[in-house]
Amino acid sequence: MKDFAISEDPAVQKQLDRLGALSLPQGRIGLDVIHELLARLGNPEKHLPPVFHVAGTNGKGSTCAFLRAMLEAEGLKVHVATKPHLVRYNERIRVGGELIPDAMLASLLEEVLDTAEDLSPSFFEVTTAATFLAFSREPADACVIEVGLGGRFDATNVMERPAACGIASLGIDHDQFLLNEDPDAPSPTENPMVRIAFEKSGIARPGSPLVTQNYSPDVEAEVERRAGLAGAPLHMRAHDWWAEAGPDAIGYRDRHGRLDLPLPTMPGAHQADNAALAVAMLRHQDKVTVSAAAMAEGIRSTNWPARLQKLGAGPLTELLPERTFLLDGGHNPDAANALARYLDEKAAKPVNAVIGMMAAKDARRFLGVIAPHLASLTAVPIPGNDCLDPQVLAELAREAGVGSVDTAADVPSALGTLGTGSEGTVLICGSLYLAGKVLSLNREFPD
């Protein structure tokens, strides 16, 4: 990803250029480098406010957003680490609820990169170390930290006893990393979902509550096994806590009692599940107190960009001012299912899609799910990224049954092919990297 991080601040850009030169060393996997790097930096991961650590295939970012909003509604100061960034690298590190300032970011990255020079660290290891340094040096009441990839070997998986760990919905993604052969892990060919569960539940820690969604019996058995080996108290949906989304509210209950919670304002029925997981994580830990009223207010106020986001007025949307613009960064089959449900139930018709996808993603399965909901599809590249060729993407769309398929050089050109009719939805989807380009083009910057 050549332009994964660009800053208008020269000091930040200097460090981002150094960061961009890093890559995952071939053949190396594990936590040895991040442990050594953190040790050299004084082990900042041991000096954090209470941490809420969230893994999962889909929904972990939204769950983190709900946690942040609930904690802040209680009046608490919260550090937040999420990924990837959409427009600015600073989005990965929120200090006290605010994007990390450029001066602090430049200084931290320089310190970590200088310290790690002989370790050949990865982009993610440096980012994680800088995040932990920032969070250890700035006072706060809680931290919310999203796992980047998997869980077992993710660079964030170095904390000794988080306040709570959570696992959101599970599905197949990043299979080139999470479904490789490993003698210490379940076979990826026998049951890939059990292997995914093995990797995600690697975040379990002794004495830290592990709070999860409900899964198929074989997956639940693997999560239970991993939690038991780690000594982590397990609190699984439909076993230890329950949540049902009705037309007007979420009915939540656990051993502490029952709550009637509002539905999220974020679109998508799946967001009620993510909100419920955040509530369950807060109610099954004892490090931070959050009232039911703050949980409800957090659910109402949560916003998370590029997840079924309706774009506002801007340079991009003014090209078709009468249309509704919907932006979604989902890129795997489970995300496609959530998107398809929304298109079927909520989106104004017809739906004209502009899609770009990364080469490593399963575009065939993604398109197979959403194709029946599309009137047309225009495939575009994602500049600066290893994306699927638009011609290949277009052919897959034809195979999936989309009636009108085209390609374009970029998103504005794609919009120019859609005509000026006032009906329907323009859906831009397929990649968070594409979503970042779109937000930048429309001048809607995550804050």
NUNULUM-552789 format. One record per atom (N, C-alpha, C): x, y, z negated; residue in one letter. Coordinates in steps of 0.1 Angstrom, whole numbers, plus 5000, padded with zeros to 4 digits. Layout:
// residues N
XYZA;...
//
This chain:
// residues 447
500849885000M;500050005000M;500950125000M;501250185011K;502150285013K;501750415005K;500550445005D;500050574998D;499250544986D;499650434978F;498950394967F;498850504956F;499750604956A;499750704946A;500350834952A;499650934952I;500151064957I;499651174948I;500651264944S;500351374935S;500751504941S;500051614937E;500451744941E;501551804932E;501751734921D;502851774912D;504151714916D;505151794919P;506451734924P;507051644914P;506951674901A;507651594891A;506951454890A;505651454891V;504851324891V;505251254904V;505151314915Q;505451254928Q;506851184928Q;507851244922K;509151194921K;509151054915K;508351044904Q;508250914897Q;507350814904Q;506350864910L;505450774918L;506250714930L;507150794936D;507950734947D;508850624941D;509350644929R;510150534923R;509250414920R;508050444915L;507150334912L;506650264925L;506550334935G;506050274948G;507050184954G;508350194950A;509450114956A;509449974949A;508749964938L;508649834931L;507749734937L;508049614935S;507049504940S;507149384930S;506249294931L;506349174923L;507449084928L;508449064919P;509548984924P;509048844928P;509548794939Q;509148664944Q;509548554935Q;508548474932G;508848354923G;508748384908G;508548504904R;508448534890R;507048554886R;506648484875I;505348504869I;505448484855I;504848564847G;504948544832G;505048684825G;505248674812L;505148804804L;506548834799L;507548764803D;508948794797D;509348934799D;509248984812V;509749114815V;508949224807V;507649214807I;506849314800I;507249314785I;507449194779H;507849184765H;509149254763H;510149224771E;511449284770E;511349434771E;510649484781L;510549624784L;509849694772L;508849634767L;508149704755L;509049694743L;509849594741A;510749584730A;511749704731A;512349724743R;513249834744R;512649974741R;511349984743L;510550104741L;510050124727L;510350024718G;509950034704G;508649964702G;508249874711N;506949794709N;505749884707N;505449974716P;504250064714P;502949984713P;502949864719E;501649784719E;501349744704E;502249754695K;502049714681K;501549834673K;501449954679H;501150074672H;499950144679H;498950074683L;497750124690L;496650134680L;495650224683P;494350224676P;493650094679P;492550054673P;491849934676P;491549924691P;491849804696V;491849784711V;490649694714V;489949734725F;488849654731F;489449614745F;489749484746H;490449424758H;489449354767H;489249384779V;488149334788V;488749274800V;488349144803A;488749064815A;487449034822A;487648964834G;486448924842G;486748944856G;485848884865T;486048904879T;485249024884T;484049034880N;483249154883N;482649214870N;482549344869G;481849404858G;482849444847G;484049414847K;484949454836K;485149604836K;485249664847G;485449804847G;484249884842G;483049834846S;481849894841S;481649864826S;482049744822T;481949724807T;482849814800T;484049844805C;484949934799C;484350074798C;483650114809A;482950244810A;481850254799A;481150144797F;480050144787F;480650154773F;481750084771L;482450084758L;482950224755L;483550284764R;484050424763R;482950514759R;481850514767A;480750604764A;480050584751A;479950454747M;479350434733M;480250484722M;481550454723L;482450504713L;482450654712L;482450714724E;482550864724E;481150924719E;480050854722A;478750894716A;478750894701A;479550814695E;479750804681E;480650914675E;481150994685G;482051104681G;483551064679G;483850944685L;485250894683L;486150944695L;487450954693K;488350984703K;488850854709K;488850834722V;489050704728V;490150714739V;491150634739H;492050614750H;491550504759H;491650524772V;491150424782V;492150394793V;492350264795A;493150224807A;492350134816A;492150184828T;491450104838T;492250104851T;491850014861K;492450004873K;491549944884K;491749964897P;492850054902P;492350204901P;493250294904H;492750434905H;492150444919H;491250544920L;490550564933L;491250674941L;491450794935V;492050904942V;493450944936V;493550954923R;494750994916R;495250884906R;496550864906Y;497050764897Y;496750794882Y;496550924879N;496150964865N;494950894860N;494050854869E;492850784865E;493050654857E;494250594859R;494550474852R;494750494837R;495050614833I;495450644819I;494650764814I;493650734806R;492850844800R;493250854785R;493750974781V;494250994768V;493251084760V;492651024750G;491651094743G;490451134752G;490151044762G;488951064770G;489251154783G;490451214783E;490851304795E;491951234803E;491851254816L;492951204825L;494351254819L;495251164819I;496551204814I;497151324822I;497651424815P;498151544821P;499451514830P;499651584840D;500751554849D;502051564842D;502251654833A;503551664826A;503851544818A;502851504811M;502951384802M;503251254811M;502451244822L;502651134831L;504051124837L;504551234842A;505851234848A;506951194837A;506851244825S;507751214815S;507751074811S;506551014809L;506450874805L;506950784816L;506550804829L;507050724839L;508550724841L;509150844839E;510550854840E;511250774829E;510650784817E;511250714805E;511150564807E;510050514812V;509850364814V;510750314825V;510750394837L;511550344848L;512950344845L;513450444838D;514850444834D;515250334825D;514350304815T;514550194806T;514550054813T;513750044823A;513549914829A;514349894842A;515349974844E;516049974857E;516649844860E;517249774850D;517849644853D;516949524851D;515649544849L;514749434847L;513949404859L;514049484870S;513249464882S;511749444879S;511149544872P;509749524868P;508849544880P;507649504878S;506649534888S;505949664885S;505149714895F;504349834894F;503449824882F;502849704880F;501849684869F;502549684855F;503749634855E;504449624842E;504849764838E;505349844847V;505749984844V;504450064840V;503450054847T;502150124844T;501650084830T;501749954827T;501249914814T;502149964803T;503349964805A;504250014794A;504050164792A;503950244803A;503650384802A;502350414795A;501350324798T;500050344791T;500150314776T;500850214772F;500950184758F;501750294751F;502750344757L;503550454751L;502650574749L;501850614759A;500950724757A;499950704746A;499350584746F;498350554736F;498950544721F;500150504720S;500750494707S;501250624702S;501450724710R;501950854706R;500850954704R;499750934709E;498651034708E;497550974699E;497251034688P;496250984679P;494850964685P;494150854682A;492850824687A;492150724677A;490850704679D;490150614671D;490050474676D;490150464690A;490050334696A;490650334710A;490950214715C;491450204729C;490550104736C;490350134749V;489650044758V;490550014769V;490949884771I;491949844780I;491449734790I;491449764802E;490949664813E;492049584817E;491849454818V;492849354824V;492849394839V;494049384845G;494249404859G;493949294868G;494549174865L;494349054874L;494548934865L;493448854865G;493448734857G;493248764842G;494348734834G;494248754820G;495448694814G;495748564816R;496848494810R;498148564812R;498448604825F;499748664828F;499648804831F;498448874828D;498349014831D;499249094821D;499849194826A;500849274818A;500149334806A;498849354805T;498249404793T;498149294782T;498349174786N;498049064776N;499249034767N;499649144759V;500749134750V;500349184736V;499049214734M;498649264721M;498349154712M;498749174699E;498649064690E;497249034684E;496449144681R;495149124675R;494249234679R;493649234691P;492649334695P;491449334685P;490749444685A;489549454677A;488549354683A;488449344696A;487649244703A;488149224717A;487949104722C;488249074736C;486949034743C;486749074755G;485549044762G;485848984776G;484948904781I;485048844794I;483748874801I;483748944812A;482548974820A;482248864829A;481448884840S;481048774849S;482348714856S;482248594859L;483348524866L;482948474880L;483948484888G;483748444902G;485148414909G;485148384921I;486448364928I;486948494935I;488148534931D;488748644936D;490248634933D;491048704941H;492548694939H;493048554938H;492348464947D;492648324946D;494148284949D;494848374957Q;496248344960Q;497048354948Q;496648424937F;497348434924F;496748344914F;495348334913L;494748264902L;494448124905L;494548084918L;494247944921L;495447874927L;496647914923N;497847844927N;498047724919N;498947634923E;499247514916E;500047554904E;499747504892D;500447524880D;500247404871D;501347334867P;501247214859P;500647244845P;500647364840D;500147404827D;498647444828D;498047444839A;496647484841A;495847384848A;494447394846P;493547304853P;493747314868P;493547204875S;493747194890S;492747294897S;493247374906P;492347464913P;491447394923P;491847274927T;491047204937T;489947134932T;490047084919E;489047004913E;487847084910E;488047204903N;486947294900N;487547434899N;487547514909P;488147644909P;487547734898P;486247724895M;485747814885M;486247784871M;486547654868V;487147614855V;488547674855V;489247674866R;490647734866R;490547884864R;489547954870I;489348094868I;489048124853I;488248044847A;487848054832A;489148044824A;489947944828F;491247924821F;492148044821F;492248114833E;493048234834E;492448344826E;491148374828K;490548484821K;490548474806K;490348354801S;490248334787S;491648334780S;492648344788G;494048364783G;494248484775G;493248574775I;493348694766I;492948664752I;492448544749A;492048514735A;493148524725A;492948574713R;493948594704R;493548544690R;494448494682P;494048454668P;493348554660P;492148524655G;491448614647G;490648724654G;490848744667S;490148844674S;488948794681S;487748844678P;486548794684P;486648794699P;486248684706L;486148674720L;484648664724L;484148774731V;482748784734V;482548774749V;481648684753T;481548654767T;480148654772T;479948664785Q;478748634792Q;478448484791Q;477248444797N;477048304798N;477448244811N;477948124812Y;478448064824Y;477847924826Y;478247854836S;477847714838S;478447634827S;477847514824P;478347434813P;479847404813P;480347364825D;481747334826D;482647454824D;482247574828V;483047694826V;482947724811V;481747724805E;481647754791E;482547654783E;482647534786A;483447434779A;484847474779A;485347524791E;486747564792E;487047694783E;486147784784V;486247904775V;486247864761V;485347774757E;485347734743E;486647664739E;487147584748R;488447514745R;489547614743R;489647714752R;490747804751R;490647894739R;489347934735A;489148014723A;489547934711A;489247804711G;489647714699G;491047704698G;491847684709L;493247674708L;493947794704L;493347914707A;493948044703A;493548084689A;492548014683G;492048054670G;491148184671G;490448204682A;489648324684A;488148284681A;487548354672P;486048334670P;485348364683P;484548274688L;483848284701L;482448324699L;481948424707H;480548474706H;480148484721H;479348374725M;478948364739M;477548394741M;477248464752R;475848494755R;474948374756R;473748374751A;472848264751A;473148154741A;474248174733H;474548094722H;474648174709H;475248284710D;475548374698D;474848504699D;474548554711W;473848674713W;473048664726W;471948734727W;470948724738W;470648864742W;470348884755A;469949014761A;469048984773A;467949054774E;467049044785E;466649184790E;466849204802A;466449334808A;465049334813A;464249414807G;462849424812G;462749544821G;461549584825P;461349694834P;461749834828P;461749844815D;461949974808D;463049974798D;463549854794A;464549844783A;465249714783A;466349714776I;467149584773I;466749534759I;466249414758G;466049354745G;467249274741G;467949324731Y;469149264727Y;469049204712Y;469549084710R;469549034696R;470748944694R;471148944681D;472248854676D;472048834661D;472948784655R;472848744640R;472548864632R;472948984637H;472749104629H;471349164631H;470649114640G;469249164642G;468949194657G;467949274659R;467449304673R;467649454676R;467949484688L;467949624693L;467149634706L;466449744707D;465749784720D;466549894726D;467249864737L;468149954743L;467650004756L;468050124760P;467650174773P;468350104785P;467750114796L;468350064808L;469450154812L;470550114818P;471550204823P;470950294834P;471550414835T;471250504846T;472050464859T;473150394857M;473850344868M;473050254876M;472950264890P;472150174897P;472650024898P;471749934900G;472149794900G;471649714888G;470949614890A;470349534879A;471449474870A;472649444876H;473749384869H;474349474859H;474149604860Q;474649694850Q;474049674836Q;472849624835A;472249584822A;473049474815A;473649384823D;474449274818D;475749334812D;476349424820N;477649484815N;477449564803N;476349644802A;476049724790A;475849634778A;475149514780A;474849424769A;476149364764A;477049334773L;478349274769L;479149384760L;479049504764A;479749614756A;479149624742A;477849614742V;477149614729V;477549494720V;477549374726A;477949254719A;479349264714A;480249324722M;481649334717M;481749424705M;480949534705L;480949624694L;480349564681L;479349484683R;478649424672R;479249304666R;480249244673H;480949134668H;482349164664H;482649284660Q;483949324655Q;483749414643Q;484849434635D;484649514622D;485749624621D;486449654632K;487449764631K;486849904633K;485849914641V;485250044645V;483750034643V;483150134637T;481750134634T;481050224645T;480050164652V;479250234662V;477850214659V;477050314658S;475650304655S;474850254667S;473650204664A;472750174675A;472350294684A;472250404677A;471850524685A;473050564694A;474250554690A;475350584699A;475450484710A;475150354708M;475150254718M;474150294729M;472950334724A;471850374734A;472250494742A;472850594735E;473250714742E;474350684752E;475250594748G;476350554757G;475850484770G;474850404768I;474250334780I;473650434789I;472950534783R;472350634792R;473350724799R;474450754793S;475350854798S;476550794807S;476650664807T;477750594814T;477750624829T;478850664834N;479050684849N;480350614853N;480250544864W;481450474869W;481550484884W;482550554889P;482550584904P;482750464912P;482150474924A;482350364935A;481650234932A;480750244922R;479850124920R;478450164922R;478050134934L;476650174939L;476450324936L;477450404939Q;477450544937Q;476850624948Q;475850704945K;475250794955K;476150914956K;476650934968L;477551054970L;476751184970L;477351284965G;476751414965G;477151494977G;476751624977A;477051714988A;478551734990A;479051725002G;480451735004G;480751735019G;482051745023P;482451755037P;482051625045P;481951515038L;481651385045L;480151375046L;479451395035T;477951375036T;477251475044T;477851595046E;477251695054E;477251665069E;478051565073L;477951515087L;476651455090L;475951395080L;474651345082L;473751385070L;473451515069P;472851565056P;471551515052P;470851445061E;469451395058E;469551255052E;470751185054R;470851055049R;471251035035R;470850925029T;471450895015T;472750815017T;473750855010F;475050785011F;475250704999F;475650575001L;475850484990L;477250434991L;478050444980L;479450404980L;479650284971L;480250174975D;480450064966D;481849994969D;482649974959G;483949914961G;483949764959G;482849704957G;482849554956G;483449484968G;484149374966H;484849314977H;484949164977H;484149104968N;484148954967N;482648904968N;482448774970P;481048734972P;480048764960P;480548754948D;479648794937D;479248944937D;480249024941A;479849164942A;478949184954A;479149114965A;478249124976A;476849084972A;476648984964N;475348944959N;474649054951N;475349124943A;474849234935A;474449354945A;475249374955L;475049474965L;473749444973L;473649314977A;472549274985A;471249284977A;471249254964R;470049274956R;469549414956R;470549504955Y;470249654954Y;469649694968Y;470349654978L;469849694992L;468449644994L;468149524990D;466849464992D;465749534984D;466049574972E;465049634963E;464949784962E;466149854965K;466149994962K;466550084973K;467350034983A;467850124993A;466850165004A;466850285008A;466050335019A;466550265032A;465550225040K;465850155052K;465750245064K;466550225075P;467450115077P;468850145069P;469650035068V;470950055061V;471950035072V;472750145074N;473850145084N;475150145076N;475950035078A;477150015070A;478350055077A;479250115069V;480650145073V;481550065064V;482349965069I;483049875061I;484449865064I;485349865054G;486749825056G;487149735044G;487949635047M;488249535037M;489749505037M;490349475026M;491749425025M;491849295032M;493049265037A;493349145045A;493249025036A;493549035023A;493548925014A;492148885009A;491148955012K;489748935007K;489048835017K;488048775011D;487248675019D;486048755026D;486448815037A;485448895044A;484348815050A;484648695054R;483548615060R;482448585050R;482748555038R;481748525028R;481048655023R;481848765022F;481248895018F;480248935028F;480548925041L;479648975052L;478448875053L;478648745050G;477548655051G;476448685041G;476848745030V;475848775020V;475048905024V;475749005028I;475049135030I;474549155044I;474949075054A;474549095068A;473049105070A;472249015063P;470849025066P;470149155061P;470849235054H;470349365049H;470749485057H;471549465068L;472149575075L;471449585089L;471249715093A;470749735107A;471949755116A;473049795111S;474249805119S;475549805110S;476649775116L;477949775109L;479049835118L;479749925112T;480949985119T;482149955110T;483049885116A;484349845109A;485349945110A;486049975100V;487150085100V;488350025093V;489550085096P;490750055088P;490750125075P;491750085066I;491950155054I;493450205055I;493650335058P;494950385061P;495950355049P;497150315052G;498150295042G;498050165034G;497150085038N;496949955031N;496949835040N;497149725035D;497249595042D;495749555044D;495049615054C;493649585056C;493449495067C;492249435068L;491749355079L;491549435091L;492049395103D;491949465115D;490449485118D;490049605121P;488549635124P;487949545134P;488749505145Q;488249415155Q;487849285149Q;488749235140V;488449105134V;487249115125V;487149225117L;486049245108L;484749255116L;484849325128A;483649335136A;483149195141A;484149115145E;483748985150E;483148895139E;483648905127L;483048835116L;481648885113L;481449015115A;480049065113A;479149015123A;479549005136R;478648945146R;478348805143R;479348725138E;479148585134E;478148575123E;478148675114A;477248675103A;475848715106A;475648765118G;474348795123G;473948945123G;474849035121V;474549175122V;474249215137V;473149275140G;472749295153G;473549395161G;473849505154S;474649615161S;475949635154S;477049605161V;478349615155V;479349695163V;480149775156D;481049865163D;482349885155D;483349945160T;484549985153T;484750135155T;485550185145A;485850325146A;487250345140A;487850455143A;489250485138A;489250525123A;488150585119D;488050625105D;486650645101D;486450675088V;485050695083V;484250805090V;484850925091P;484151035098P;483750995113P;484650925120S;484350885133S;483150785133S;483150695123A;482150595122A;480750665120A;480750765112L;479550845109L;479050905122L;479950945130G;479551015143G;478850925152G;478950795151T;478250695159T;476850665155T;476450715143L;475150675137L;473950755141L;474250865148G;473050945152G;472651045141G;471651125144T;471251225134T;469951205128T;469351085129G;468051055123G;468051085108G;466951115102S;466851155088S;466451035079S;466250915085E;465850805077E;467050715073E;466850655061G;467750545058G;468950575050G;469850475048T;470950475039T;472250455047T;473250525044V;474650505049V;475350435038V;475750305040L;476450235030L;477950225034L;478750275025I;480250255028I;480750165017I;481350055021C;481649945011C;482849855016C;483149765008G;484149655011G;485449665004G;485749784998S;487149794992S;487149914982S;487749904971L;487950014962L;488950114968L;489850064976Y;490850154983Y;490150234993Y;489150175001L;488350255010L;487550355002L;486950314991A;486150404983A;486950524978A;488250504975G;489050614971G;489250714982G;489450664994K;489550755006K;488350835008K;487150765006V;485850835008V;485650944998V;485950914985L;485751014975L;486651134978L;487851114982S;488851224986S;488251304997S;487751235008L;487251305019L;486051395015L;485251345006N;484051415002N;484251514990N;485551514986R;485951614975R;485251574962R;485051454960E;484451404947E;485551324939E;486151394930F;487351334923F;486951284910F;487151164907P;486851104893P;487551184882P;486851214872D;487451294861D;487351224847D;
//
